[in-house]
Every structure is written in structure tokens, then in C-alpha cells.
Amino acid sequence: MIKDNFCFVYVTVENFEQAELIAELAIKNKLIACANIFPESHSMFEWKGEVKLEKETVLLLKTLVNKYDLLEKLIIKNHVYETPCILKIDVSKGHKDFLKWVETSVSLSDSNV
């Protein structure tokens, strides 16, 4: 297990169905170990000069740093937003057994993306 090898990827999507689609594709392609899906959060932002309040679904994806670029491409390809929120959050420390499971889960085979 390599230190600083892990990251979370925070993504907002339009709805639960889109979150499920992205999470399932990422798991099947061995780009993430797991996804937390937080349905119906509320986001307030300015878009094209107008303040918006929209319902969104949040994805928190657990993976390895070396999978991020492929994961980002998969998310963009399957995302409906013009400018999707995709943020890589480095994990500097965590439960050793959990991190080992993440590493094993995404290292079982190469990605098909």
C-alpha cells in the first residue's frame, strides 16, 4: 500500500438515476471501489447571470489517484451537465484495512474505458 495513493472524487449529478449509472460504470470498469450516493441535496449557484436553486444528487467515489484521469473521462462522457462538478480530494490517512480493500478492488483488472 502506497501512502497518498488514495482519493475521493466528489461529483454532483442531476438525479439518482444518473448517479447510479456513473457509479455502476465506474465499478464495472474497476475505476472505483465504491460510491456513496446522497440523493436530493440542494445547490445554490449563479449560472449565466441568474441565481439558481436546484436539487442535485451527490456522488462520493473512493478510488486510487492513478485511476482519476480515466474516471474523470468516464464521468464527463456520461454526465448531462455542461460544466460538471468533479473534484479530486486526496486522502492522506485512513483505516488501513479499508484502504487496502479500495486498492484491491480497483487493481483486480485493467479498466475497459
Secondary structure as GFF3:
##gff-version 3
##sequence-region A 1 113
A	DSSP	beta_strand	6	13	.	.	.	ID=ss1
A	DSSP	alpha_helix	16	28	.	.	.	ID=ss2
A	DSSP	beta_strand	34	47	.	.	.	ID=ss3
A	DSSP	beta_strand	50	64	.	.	.	ID=ss4
A	DSSP	three_ten_helix	65	67	.	.	.	ID=ss5
A	DSSP	alpha_helix	68	78	.	.	.	ID=ss6
A	DSSP	beta_strand	86	91	.	.	.	ID=ss7
A	DSSP	alpha_helix	96	107	.	.	.	ID=ss8
###
